[in-house]
């Protein structure tokens, strides 16, 4: 089942799997290319009517015509 998710301020259709500390998304290749996102980027993500959270893109796997993207919460950095 698909849903609409906000990635970096742009809404796209995606299949969403909630992970402990993050999300795994399946989005269309055309949407992914239009977004211009890349591994290691921190992006605001809005899912299921919740407030946006900042997640890091940790994995991108392209299987045309879809892309699987794994995003996790950025670990706290203590100094």
N, CA, C and O atoms as a Maestro MAE file, in Angstrom:
{
 s_m_m2io_version
 :::
 2.0.0
}

f_m_ct {
 s_m_title
 :::
 protein
 m_atom[316] {
  # First column is atom index #
  i_m_mmod_type
  r_m_x_coord
  r_m_y_coord
  r_m_z_coord
  i_m_residue_number
  s_m_chain_name
  s_m_pdb_residue_name
  s_m_pdb_atom_name
  i_m_atomic_number
  :::
  1 25 0.835 -1.172 0.000 1 A "UNK " " N  " 7
  2 3 0.000 0.000 0.000 1 A "UNK " " CA " 6
  3 2 0.882 1.238 0.000 1 A "UNK " " C  " 6
  4 15 1.824 1.332 0.786 1 A "UNK " " O  " 8
  5 25 0.579 2.193 -0.882 2 A "UNK " " N  " 7
  6 3 1.381 3.395 -0.984 2 A "UNK " " CA " 6
  7 2 0.800 4.536 -0.172 2 A "UNK " " C  " 6
  8 15 -0.364 4.516 0.227 2 A "UNK " " O  " 8
  9 25 1.639 5.526 0.060 3 A "UNK " " N  " 7
  10 3 1.225 6.705 0.811 3 A "UNK " " CA " 6
  11 2 1.977 7.903 0.257 3 A "UNK " " C  " 6
  12 15 2.918 7.744 -0.520 3 A "UNK " " O  " 8
  13 25 1.574 9.081 0.646 4 A "UNK " " N  " 7
  14 3 2.291 10.289 0.260 4 A "UNK " " CA " 6
  15 2 3.215 10.666 1.407 4 A "UNK " " C  " 6
  16 15 2.805 10.706 2.567 4 A "UNK " " O  " 8
  17 25 4.470 10.941 1.063 5 A "UNK " " N  " 7
  18 3 5.465 11.300 2.070 5 A "UNK " " CA " 6
  19 2 6.172 12.571 1.611 5 A "UNK " " C  " 6
  20 15 6.385 12.772 0.415 5 A "UNK " " O  " 8
  21 25 6.532 13.419 2.555 6 A "UNK " " N  " 7
  22 3 7.265 14.638 2.223 6 A "UNK " " CA " 6
  23 2 8.760 14.415 2.386 6 A "UNK " " C  " 6
  24 15 9.230 14.080 3.472 6 A "UNK " " O  " 8
  25 25 9.498 14.600 1.309 7 A "UNK " " N  " 7
  26 3 10.960 14.468 1.339 7 A "UNK " " CA " 6
  27 2 11.576 15.790 0.919 7 A "UNK " " C  " 6
  28 15 11.394 16.237 -0.213 7 A "UNK " " O  " 8
  29 25 12.297 16.406 1.824 8 A "UNK " " N  " 7
  30 3 12.973 17.660 1.526 8 A "UNK " " CA " 6
  31 2 11.994 18.713 1.001 8 A "UNK " " C  " 6
  32 15 12.340 19.511 0.130 8 A "UNK " " O  " 8
  33 25 10.765 18.708 1.540 9 A "UNK " " N  " 7
  34 3 9.767 19.693 1.170 9 A "UNK " " CA " 6
  35 2 8.938 19.358 -0.056 9 A "UNK " " C  " 6
  36 15 8.095 20.159 -0.463 9 A "UNK " " O  " 8
  37 25 9.159 18.177 -0.665 10 A "UNK " " N  " 7
  38 3 8.425 17.771 -1.863 10 A "UNK " " CA " 6
  39 2 7.630 16.507 -1.535 10 A "UNK " " C  " 6
  40 15 8.173 15.558 -0.971 10 A "UNK " " O  " 8
  41 25 6.345 16.497 -1.887 11 A "UNK " " N  " 7
  42 3 5.527 15.311 -1.637 11 A "UNK " " CA " 6
  43 2 5.633 14.334 -2.803 11 A "UNK " " C  " 6
  44 15 5.507 14.716 -3.966 11 A "UNK " " O  " 8
  45 25 5.870 13.051 -2.464 12 A "UNK " " N  " 7
  46 3 5.952 11.995 -3.471 12 A "UNK " " CA " 6
  47 2 5.199 10.768 -2.962 12 A "UNK " " C  " 6
  48 15 5.038 10.581 -1.756 12 A "UNK " " O  " 8
  49 25 4.748 9.951 -3.881 13 A "UNK " " N  " 7
  50 3 4.124 8.693 -3.510 13 A "UNK " " CA " 6
  51 2 5.203 7.680 -3.177 13 A "UNK " " C  " 6
  52 15 6.209 7.594 -3.881 13 A "UNK " " O  " 8
  53 25 5.010 6.914 -2.116 14 A "UNK " " N  " 7
  54 3 6.023 5.943 -1.700 14 A "UNK " " CA " 6
  55 2 5.377 4.795 -0.945 14 A "UNK " " C  " 6
  56 15 4.315 4.946 -0.342 14 A "UNK " " O  " 8
  57 25 6.034 3.649 -0.989 15 A "UNK " " N  " 7
  58 3 5.714 2.528 -0.112 15 A "UNK " " CA " 6
  59 2 6.647 2.704 1.073 15 A "UNK " " C  " 6
  60 15 7.861 2.790 0.889 15 A "UNK " " O  " 8
  61 25 6.110 2.761 2.283 16 A "UNK " " N  " 7
  62 3 6.899 3.098 3.472 16 A "UNK " " CA " 6
  63 2 6.927 1.927 4.447 16 A "UNK " " C  " 6
  64 15 5.887 1.359 4.779 16 A "UNK " " O  " 8
  65 25 8.126 1.572 4.902 17 A "UNK " " N  " 7
  66 3 8.317 0.572 5.948 17 A "UNK " " CA " 6
  67 2 8.970 1.290 7.119 17 A "UNK " " C  " 6
  68 15 10.055 1.855 6.981 17 A "UNK " " O  " 8
  69 25 8.306 1.266 8.275 18 A "UNK " " N  " 7
  70 3 8.886 1.906 9.450 18 A "UNK " " CA " 6
  71 2 9.901 0.978 10.094 18 A "UNK " " C  " 6
  72 15 9.611 -0.189 10.355 18 A "UNK " " O  " 8
  73 25 11.096 1.505 10.347 19 A "UNK " " N  " 7
  74 3 12.180 0.776 10.983 19 A "UNK " " CA " 6
  75 2 12.413 1.366 12.368 19 A "UNK " " C  " 6
  76 15 11.939 2.462 12.666 19 A "UNK " " O  " 8
  77 25 13.137 0.647 13.208 20 A "UNK " " N  " 7
  78 3 13.536 1.204 14.496 20 A "UNK " " CA " 6
  79 2 14.535 2.319 14.193 20 A "UNK " " C  " 6
  80 15 15.638 2.056 13.715 20 A "UNK " " O  " 8
  81 25 14.147 3.556 14.470 21 A "UNK " " N  " 7
  82 3 15.044 4.688 14.236 21 A "UNK " " CA " 6
  83 2 15.070 5.209 12.822 21 A "UNK " " C  " 6
  84 15 15.968 5.976 12.475 21 A "UNK " " O  " 8
  85 25 14.111 4.820 11.984 22 A "UNK " " N  " 7
  86 3 14.140 5.340 10.623 22 A "UNK " " CA " 6
  87 2 13.036 4.799 9.741 22 A "UNK " " C  " 6
  88 15 12.023 4.292 10.222 22 A "UNK " " O  " 8
  89 25 13.251 4.918 8.432 23 A "UNK " " N  " 7
  90 3 12.283 4.480 7.433 23 A "UNK " " CA " 6
  91 2 13.000 3.839 6.255 23 A "UNK " " C  " 6
  92 15 14.161 4.138 5.974 23 A "UNK " " O  " 8
  93 25 12.294 2.963 5.582 24 A "UNK " " N  " 7
  94 3 12.752 2.436 4.292 24 A "UNK " " CA " 6
  95 2 11.637 2.750 3.310 24 A "UNK " " C  " 6
  96 15 10.473 2.436 3.559 24 A "UNK " " O  " 8
  97 25 11.997 3.370 2.195 25 A "UNK " " N  " 7
  98 3 11.019 3.821 1.213 25 A "UNK " " CA " 6
  99 2 11.262 3.171 -0.140 25 A "UNK " " C  " 6
  100 15 12.399 2.902 -0.528 25 A "UNK " " O  " 8
  101 25 10.163 2.927 -0.849 26 A "UNK " " N  " 7
  102 3 10.256 2.565 -2.267 26 A "UNK " " CA " 6
  103 2 9.569 3.685 -3.025 26 A "UNK " " C  " 6
  104 15 8.367 3.905 -2.878 26 A "UNK " " O  " 8
  105 25 10.346 4.393 -3.839 27 A "UNK " " N  " 7
  106 3 9.806 5.493 -4.634 27 A "UNK " " CA " 6
  107 2 10.099 5.228 -6.104 27 A "UNK " " C  " 6
  108 15 10.989 4.448 -6.443 27 A "UNK " " O  " 8
  109 25 9.347 5.880 -6.959 28 A "UNK " " N  " 7
  110 3 9.584 5.748 -8.390 28 A "UNK " " CA " 6
  111 2 10.909 6.387 -8.777 28 A "UNK " " C  " 6
  112 15 11.313 7.398 -8.203 28 A "UNK " " O  " 8
  113 25 11.579 5.793 -9.751 29 A "UNK " " N  " 7
  114 3 12.868 6.310 -10.215 29 A "UNK " " CA " 6
  115 2 12.729 7.745 -10.718 29 A "UNK " " C  " 6
  116 15 13.609 8.571 -10.475 29 A "UNK " " O  " 8
  117 25 11.638 8.051 -11.412 30 A "UNK " " N  " 7
  118 3 11.449 9.412 -11.914 30 A "UNK " " CA " 6
  119 2 11.326 10.415 -10.769 30 A "UNK " " C  " 6
  120 15 11.877 11.512 -10.850 30 A "UNK " " O  " 8
  121 25 10.609 10.051 -9.704 31 A "UNK " " N  " 7
  122 3 10.511 10.930 -8.531 31 A "UNK " " CA " 6
  123 2 11.873 11.105 -7.874 31 A "UNK " " C  " 6
  124 15 12.247 12.218 -7.503 31 A "UNK " " O  " 8
  125 25 12.613 10.014 -7.729 32 A "UNK " " N  " 7
  126 3 13.928 10.068 -7.089 32 A "UNK " " CA " 6
  127 2 14.869 10.993 -7.852 32 A "UNK " " C  " 6
  128 15 15.561 11.816 -7.252 32 A "UNK " " O  " 8
  129 25 14.895 10.857 -9.167 33 A "UNK " " N  " 7
  130 3 15.772 11.709 -9.978 33 A "UNK " " CA " 6
  131 2 15.338 13.170 -9.895 33 A "UNK " " C  " 6
  132 15 16.183 14.065 -9.871 33 A "UNK " " O  " 8
  133 25 14.045 13.415 -9.851 34 A "UNK " " N  " 7
  134 3 13.528 14.783 -9.741 34 A "UNK " " CA " 6
  135 2 13.930 15.421 -8.412 34 A "UNK " " C  " 6
  136 15 14.204 16.619 -8.354 34 A "UNK " " O  " 8
  137 25 13.965 14.614 -7.338 35 A "UNK " " N  " 7
  138 3 14.331 15.133 -6.017 35 A "UNK " " CA " 6
  139 2 15.809 15.517 -5.932 35 A "UNK " " C  " 6
  140 15 16.157 16.459 -5.219 35 A "UNK " " O  " 8
  141 25 16.675 14.810 -6.641 36 A "UNK " " N  " 7
  142 3 18.100 15.126 -6.630 36 A "UNK " " CA " 6
  143 2 18.781 14.844 -5.303 36 A "UNK " " C  " 6
  144 15 19.769 15.496 -4.966 36 A "UNK " " O  " 8
  145 25 18.268 13.879 -4.543 37 A "UNK " " N  " 7
  146 3 18.847 13.542 -3.245 37 A "UNK " " CA " 6
  147 2 19.999 12.556 -3.415 37 A "UNK " " C  " 6
  148 15 20.143 11.942 -4.472 37 A "UNK " " O  " 8
  149 25 20.811 12.406 -2.383 38 A "UNK " " N  " 7
  150 3 21.966 11.520 -2.458 38 A "UNK " " CA " 6
  151 2 22.279 10.928 -1.084 38 A "UNK " " C  " 6
  152 15 21.854 11.446 -0.052 38 A "UNK " " O  " 8
  153 25 23.033 9.829 -1.100 39 A "UNK " " N  " 7
  154 3 23.413 9.147 0.147 39 A "UNK " " CA " 6
  155 2 24.267 10.069 1.009 39 A "UNK " " C  " 6
  156 15 25.176 10.734 0.512 39 A "UNK " " O  " 8
  157 25 23.968 10.104 2.302 40 A "UNK " " N  " 7
  158 3 24.690 10.950 3.237 40 A "UNK " " CA " 6
  159 2 24.003 12.285 3.498 40 A "UNK " " C  " 6
  160 15 24.364 12.996 4.436 40 A "UNK " " O  " 8
  161 25 23.020 12.628 2.677 41 A "UNK " " N  " 7
  162 3 22.305 13.890 2.840 41 A "UNK " " CA " 6
  163 2 21.322 13.798 4.008 41 A "UNK " " C  " 6
  164 15 20.686 12.765 4.219 41 A "UNK " " O  " 8
  165 25 21.209 14.883 4.754 42 A "UNK " " N  " 7
  166 3 20.224 14.983 5.829 42 A "UNK " " CA " 6
  167 2 19.015 15.704 5.252 42 A "UNK " " C  " 6
  168 15 19.138 16.809 4.722 42 A "UNK " " O  " 8
  169 25 17.841 15.076 5.356 43 A "UNK " " N  " 7
  170 3 16.637 15.661 4.766 43 A "UNK " " CA " 6
  171 2 15.488 15.666 5.773 43 A "UNK " " C  " 6
  172 15 15.377 14.758 6.597 43 A "UNK " " O  " 8
  173 25 14.632 16.691 5.707 44 A "UNK " " N  " 7
  174 3 13.415 16.659 6.508 44 A "UNK " " CA " 6
  175 2 12.419 15.700 5.868 44 A "UNK " " C  " 6
  176 15 12.209 15.730 4.656 44 A "UNK " " O  " 8
  177 25 11.802 14.842 6.693 45 A "UNK " " N  " 7
  178 3 10.849 13.848 6.214 45 A "UNK " " CA " 6
  179 2 9.550 14.011 6.990 45 A "UNK " " C  " 6
  180 15 9.558 14.053 8.220 45 A "UNK " " O  " 8
  181 25 8.431 14.105 6.270 46 A "UNK " " N  " 7
  182 3 7.118 14.198 6.893 46 A "UNK " " CA " 6
  183 2 6.323 12.976 6.464 46 A "UNK " " C  " 6
  184 15 6.122 12.735 5.274 46 A "UNK " " O  " 8
  185 25 5.872 12.205 7.453 47 A "UNK " " N  " 7
  186 3 5.180 10.947 7.190 47 A "UNK " " CA " 6
  187 2 3.963 10.814 8.090 47 A "UNK " " C  " 6
  188 15 4.032 11.091 9.288 47 A "UNK " " O  " 8
  189 25 2.864 10.394 7.515 48 A "UNK " " N  " 7
  190 3 1.626 10.074 8.253 48 A "UNK " " CA " 6
  191 2 1.110 11.228 9.100 48 A "UNK " " C  " 6
  192 15 0.643 11.019 10.220 48 A "UNK " " O  " 8
  193 25 1.192 12.448 8.570 49 A "UNK " " N  " 7
  194 3 0.643 13.601 9.274 49 A "UNK " " CA " 6
  195 2 1.430 14.050 10.488 49 A "UNK " " C  " 6
  196 15 0.986 14.928 11.228 49 A "UNK " " O  " 8
  197 25 2.588 13.459 10.697 50 A "UNK " " N  " 7
  198 3 3.425 13.840 11.850 50 A "UNK " " CA " 6
  199 2 4.251 15.072 11.502 50 A "UNK " " C  " 6
  200 15 4.334 15.470 10.339 50 A "UNK " " O  " 8
  201 25 4.854 15.665 12.511 51 A "UNK " " N  " 7
  202 3 5.775 16.776 12.277 51 A "UNK " " CA " 6
  203 2 7.002 16.249 11.542 51 A "UNK " " C  " 6
  204 15 7.389 15.095 11.729 51 A "UNK " " O  " 8
  205 25 7.617 17.088 10.706 52 A "UNK " " N  " 7
  206 3 8.821 16.637 9.989 52 A "UNK " " CA " 6
  207 2 9.950 16.272 10.956 52 A "UNK " " C  " 6
  208 15 10.125 16.911 11.993 52 A "UNK " " O  " 8
  209 25 10.701 15.246 10.602 53 A "UNK " " N  " 7
  210 3 11.903 14.871 11.346 53 A "UNK " " CA " 6
  211 2 13.070 14.840 10.368 53 A "UNK " " C  " 6
  212 15 12.880 14.601 9.175 53 A "UNK " " O  " 8
  213 25 14.266 15.080 10.866 54 A "UNK " " N  " 7
  214 3 15.453 15.072 10.006 54 A "UNK " " CA " 6
  215 2 16.074 13.686 10.039 54 A "UNK " " C  " 6
  216 15 16.423 13.171 11.101 54 A "UNK " " O  " 8
  217 25 16.209 13.087 8.853 55 A "UNK " " N  " 7
  218 3 16.801 11.766 8.721 55 A "UNK " " CA " 6
  219 2 17.954 11.817 7.737 55 A "UNK " " C  " 6
  220 15 18.001 12.677 6.858 55 A "UNK " " O  " 8
  221 25 18.891 10.874 7.897 56 A "UNK " " N  " 7
  222 3 20.047 10.759 7.009 56 A "UNK " " CA " 6
  223 2 19.782 9.644 6.003 56 A "UNK " " C  " 6
  224 15 19.359 8.551 6.381 56 A "UNK " " O  " 8
  225 25 20.029 9.916 4.734 57 A "UNK " " N  " 7
  226 3 19.918 8.882 3.699 57 A "UNK " " CA " 6
  227 2 21.161 8.006 3.813 57 A "UNK " " C  " 6
  228 15 22.271 8.458 3.537 57 A "UNK " " O  " 8
  229 25 20.972 6.749 4.222 58 A "UNK " " N  " 7
  230 3 22.122 5.866 4.445 58 A "UNK " " CA " 6
  231 2 22.323 4.846 3.329 58 A "UNK " " C  " 6
  232 15 23.425 4.328 3.153 58 A "UNK " " O  " 8
  233 25 21.276 4.560 2.582 59 A "UNK " " N  " 7
  234 3 21.399 3.561 1.519 59 A "UNK " " CA " 6
  235 2 20.431 3.897 0.402 59 A "UNK " " C  " 6
  236 15 19.280 4.256 0.652 59 A "UNK " " O  " 8
  237 25 20.901 3.781 -0.829 60 A "UNK " " N  " 7
  238 3 20.074 3.992 -2.015 60 A "UNK " " CA " 6
  239 2 20.341 2.824 -2.961 60 A "UNK " " C  " 6
  240 15 21.473 2.618 -3.400 60 A "UNK " " O  " 8
  241 25 19.291 2.060 -3.272 61 A "UNK " " N  " 7
  242 3 19.417 0.917 -4.177 61 A "UNK " " CA " 6
  243 2 18.453 1.119 -5.337 61 A "UNK " " C  " 6
  244 15 17.239 1.195 -5.150 61 A "UNK " " O  " 8
  245 25 19.015 1.205 -6.537 62 A "UNK " " N  " 7
  246 3 18.207 1.468 -7.731 62 A "UNK " " CA " 6
  247 2 17.881 0.153 -8.416 62 A "UNK " " C  " 6
  248 15 18.775 -0.596 -8.810 62 A "UNK " " O  " 8
  249 25 16.587 -0.119 -8.552 63 A "UNK " " N  " 7
  250 3 16.065 -1.256 -9.306 63 A "UNK " " CA " 6
  251 2 14.997 -0.691 -10.243 63 A "UNK " " C  " 6
  252 15 13.809 -0.754 -9.926 63 A "UNK " " O  " 8
  253 25 15.404 -0.135 -11.404 64 A "UNK " " N  " 7
  254 3 14.415 0.498 -12.278 64 A "UNK " " CA " 6
  255 2 13.201 -0.400 -12.469 64 A "UNK " " C  " 6
  256 15 13.352 -1.592 -12.736 64 A "UNK " " O  " 8
  257 25 12.018 0.145 -12.337 65 A "UNK " " N  " 7
  258 3 11.635 1.564 -12.281 65 A "UNK " " CA " 6
  259 2 11.476 2.129 -10.876 65 A "UNK " " C  " 6
  260 15 10.838 3.169 -10.712 65 A "UNK " " O  " 8
  261 25 12.041 1.471 -9.846 66 A "UNK " " N  " 7
  262 3 11.910 1.982 -8.477 66 A "UNK " " CA " 6
  263 2 13.268 2.134 -7.815 66 A "UNK " " C  " 6
  264 15 14.278 1.608 -8.284 66 A "UNK " " O  " 8
  265 25 13.262 2.874 -6.707 67 A "UNK " " N  " 7
  266 3 14.461 3.072 -5.894 67 A "UNK " " CA " 6
  267 2 14.083 2.781 -4.451 67 A "UNK " " C  " 6
  268 15 13.071 3.281 -3.960 67 A "UNK " " O  " 8
  269 25 14.900 1.965 -3.761 68 A "UNK " " N  " 7
  270 3 14.723 1.716 -2.331 68 A "UNK " " CA " 6
  271 2 15.685 2.636 -1.591 68 A "UNK " " C  " 6
  272 15 16.875 2.688 -1.905 68 A "UNK " " O  " 8
  273 25 15.160 3.360 -0.607 69 A "UNK " " N  " 7
  274 3 15.954 4.338 0.141 69 A "UNK " " CA " 6
  275 2 15.799 4.052 1.633 69 A "UNK " " C  " 6
  276 15 14.684 3.911 2.135 69 A "UNK " " O  " 8
  277 25 16.930 3.968 2.335 70 A "UNK " " N  " 7
  278 3 16.907 3.782 3.785 70 A "UNK " " CA " 6
  279 2 17.342 5.082 4.431 70 A "UNK " " C  " 6
  280 15 18.374 5.653 4.076 70 A "UNK " " O  " 8
  281 25 16.545 5.546 5.384 71 A "UNK " " N  " 7
  282 3 16.839 6.778 6.116 71 A "UNK " " CA " 6
  283 2 16.823 6.465 7.610 71 A "UNK " " C  " 6
  284 15 15.945 5.744 8.084 71 A "UNK " " O  " 8
  285 25 17.795 7.007 8.355 72 A "UNK " " N  " 7
  286 3 17.833 6.783 9.792 72 A "UNK " " CA " 6
  287 2 18.011 8.121 10.517 72 A "UNK " " C  " 6
  288 15 18.443 9.117 9.938 72 A "UNK " " O  " 8
  289 25 17.662 8.099 11.795 73 A "UNK " " N  " 7
  290 3 17.892 9.297 12.613 73 A "UNK " " CA " 6
  291 2 19.386 9.529 12.747 73 A "UNK " " C  " 6
  292 15 20.169 8.589 12.884 73 A "UNK " " O  " 8
  293 25 19.758 10.773 12.705 74 A "UNK " " N  " 7
  294 3 21.159 11.123 12.853 74 A "UNK " " CA " 6
  295 2 21.538 10.949 14.313 74 A "UNK " " C  " 6
  296 15 20.868 11.496 15.189 74 A "UNK " " O  " 8
  297 25 22.595 10.201 14.593 75 A "UNK " " N  " 7
  298 3 22.996 10.017 15.993 75 A "UNK " " CA " 6
  299 2 23.422 11.338 16.615 75 A "UNK " " C  " 6
  300 15 23.987 12.201 15.943 75 A "UNK " " O  " 8
  301 25 23.149 11.485 17.891 76 A "UNK " " N  " 7
  302 3 23.554 12.695 18.606 76 A "UNK " " CA " 6
  303 2 25.080 12.739 18.705 76 A "UNK " " C  " 6
  304 15 25.727 11.734 19.000 76 A "UNK " " O  " 8
  305 25 25.629 13.902 18.456 77 A "UNK " " N  " 7
  306 3 27.087 14.075 18.557 77 A "UNK " " CA " 6
  307 2 27.380 14.807 19.854 77 A "UNK " " C  " 6
  308 15 26.897 15.915 20.085 77 A "UNK " " O  " 8
  309 25 28.170 14.173 20.684 78 A "UNK " " N  " 7
  310 3 28.533 14.787 21.972 78 A "UNK " " CA " 6
  311 2 29.978 15.234 21.918 78 A "UNK " " C  " 6
  312 15 30.855 14.538 21.407 78 A "UNK " " O  " 8
  313 25 30.191 16.405 22.455 79 A "UNK " " N  " 7
  314 3 31.546 16.970 22.421 79 A "UNK " " CA " 6
  315 2 32.102 17.057 23.821 79 A "UNK " " C  " 6
  316 15 33.233 17.506 24.009 79 A "UNK " " O  " 8
  :::
 }
 m_bond[315] {
  # First column is bond index #
  i_m_from
  i_m_to
  i_m_order
  :::
  1 1 2 1
  2 2 3 1
  3 3 4 2
  4 3 5 1
  5 5 6 1
  6 6 7 1
  7 7 8 2
  8 7 9 1
  9 9 10 1
  10 10 11 1
  11 11 12 2
  12 11 13 1
  13 13 14 1
  14 14 15 1
  15 15 16 2
  16 15 17 1
  17 17 18 1
  18 18 19 1
  19 19 20 2
  20 19 21 1
  21 21 22 1
  22 22 23 1
  23 23 24 2
  24 23 25 1
  25 25 26 1
  26 26 27 1
  27 27 28 2
  28 27 29 1
  29 29 30 1
  30 30 31 1
  31 31 32 2
  32 31 33 1
  33 33 34 1
  34 34 35 1
  35 35 36 2
  36 35 37 1
  37 37 38 1
  38 38 39 1
  39 39 40 2
  40 39 41 1
  41 41 42 1
  42 42 43 1
  43 43 44 2
  44 43 45 1
  45 45 46 1
  46 46 47 1
  47 47 48 2
  48 47 49 1
  49 49 50 1
  50 50 51 1
  51 51 52 2
  52 51 53 1
  53 53 54 1
  54 54 55 1
  55 55 56 2
  56 55 57 1
  57 57 58 1
  58 58 59 1
  59 59 60 2
  60 59 61 1
  61 61 62 1
  62 62 63 1
  63 63 64 2
  64 63 65 1
  65 65 66 1
  66 66 67 1
  67 67 68 2
  68 67 69 1
  69 69 70 1
  70 70 71 1
  71 71 72 2
  72 71 73 1
  73 73 74 1
  74 74 75 1
  75 75 76 2
  76 75 77 1
  77 77 78 1
  78 78 79 1
  79 79 80 2
  80 79 81 1
  81 81 82 1
  82 82 83 1
  83 83 84 2
  84 83 85 1
  85 85 86 1
  86 86 87 1
  87 87 88 2
  88 87 89 1
  89 89 90 1
  90 90 91 1
  91 91 92 2
  92 91 93 1
  93 93 94 1
  94 94 95 1
  95 95 96 2
  96 95 97 1
  97 97 98 1
  98 98 99 1
  99 99 100 2
  100 99 101 1
  101 101 102 1
  102 102 103 1
  103 103 104 2
  104 103 105 1
  105 105 106 1
  106 106 107 1
  107 107 108 2
  108 107 109 1
  109 109 110 1
  110 110 111 1
  111 111 112 2
  112 111 113 1
  113 113 114 1
  114 114 115 1
  115 115 116 2
  116 115 117 1
  117 117 118 1
  118 118 119 1
  119 119 120 2
  120 119 121 1
  121 121 122 1
  122 122 123 1
  123 123 124 2
  124 123 125 1
  125 125 126 1
  126 126 127 1
  127 127 128 2
  128 127 129 1
  129 129 130 1
  130 130 131 1
  131 131 132 2
  132 131 133 1
  133 133 134 1
  134 134 135 1
  135 135 136 2
  136 135 137 1
  137 137 138 1
  138 138 139 1
  139 139 140 2
  140 139 141 1
  141 141 142 1
  142 142 143 1
  143 143 144 2
  144 143 145 1
  145 145 146 1
  146 146 147 1
  147 147 148 2
  148 147 149 1
  149 149 150 1
  150 150 151 1
  151 151 152 2
  152 151 153 1
  153 153 154 1
  154 154 155 1
  155 155 156 2
  156 155 157 1
  157 157 158 1
  158 158 159 1
  159 159 160 2
  160 159 161 1
  161 161 162 1
  162 162 163 1
  163 163 164 2
  164 163 165 1
  165 165 166 1
  166 166 167 1
  167 167 168 2
  168 167 169 1
  169 169 170 1
  170 170 171 1
  171 171 172 2
  172 171 173 1
  173 173 174 1
  174 174 175 1
  175 175 176 2
  176 175 177 1
  177 177 178 1
  178 178 179 1
  179 179 180 2
  180 179 181 1
  181 181 182 1
  182 182 183 1
  183 183 184 2
  184 183 185 1
  185 185 186 1
  186 186 187 1
  187 187 188 2
  188 187 189 1
  189 189 190 1
  190 190 191 1
  191 191 192 2
  192 191 193 1
  193 193 194 1
  194 194 195 1
  195 195 196 2
  196 195 197 1
  197 197 198 1
  198 198 199 1
  199 199 200 2
  200 199 201 1
  201 201 202 1
  202 202 203 1
  203 203 204 2
  204 203 205 1
  205 205 206 1
  206 206 207 1
  207 207 208 2
  208 207 209 1
  209 209 210 1
  210 210 211 1
  211 211 212 2
  212 211 213 1
  213 213 214 1
  214 214 215 1
  215 215 216 2
  216 215 217 1
  217 217 218 1
  218 218 219 1
  219 219 220 2
  220 219 221 1
  221 221 222 1
  222 222 223 1
  223 223 224 2
  224 223 225 1
  225 225 226 1
  226 226 227 1
  227 227 228 2
  228 227 229 1
  229 229 230 1
  230 230 231 1
  231 231 232 2
  232 231 233 1
  233 233 234 1
  234 234 235 1
  235 235 236 2
  236 235 237 1
  237 237 238 1
  238 238 239 1
  239 239 240 2
  240 239 241 1
  241 241 242 1
  242 242 243 1
  243 243 244 2
  244 243 245 1
  245 245 246 1
  246 246 247 1
  247 247 248 2
  248 247 249 1
  249 249 250 1
  250 250 251 1
  251 251 252 2
  252 251 253 1
  253 253 254 1
  254 254 255 1
  255 255 256 2
  256 255 257 1
  257 257 258 1
  258 258 259 1
  259 259 260 2
  260 259 261 1
  261 261 262 1
  262 262 263 1
  263 263 264 2
  264 263 265 1
  265 265 266 1
  266 266 267 1
  267 267 268 2
  268 267 269 1
  269 269 270 1
  270 270 271 1
  271 271 272 2
  272 271 273 1
  273 273 274 1
  274 274 275 1
  275 275 276 2
  276 275 277 1
  277 277 278 1
  278 278 279 1
  279 279 280 2
  280 279 281 1
  281 281 282 1
  282 282 283 1
  283 283 284 2
  284 283 285 1
  285 285 286 1
  286 286 287 1
  287 287 288 2
  288 287 289 1
  289 289 290 1
  290 290 291 1
  291 291 292 2
  292 291 293 1
  293 293 294 1
  294 294 295 1
  295 295 296 2
  296 295 297 1
  297 297 298 1
  298 298 299 1
  299 299 300 2
  300 299 301 1
  301 301 302 1
  302 302 303 1
  303 303 304 2
  304 303 305 1
  305 305 306 1
  306 306 307 1
  307 307 308 2
  308 307 309 1
  309 309 310 1
  310 310 311 1
  311 311 312 2
  312 311 313 1
  313 313 314 1
  314 314 315 1
  315 315 316 2
  :::
 }
}
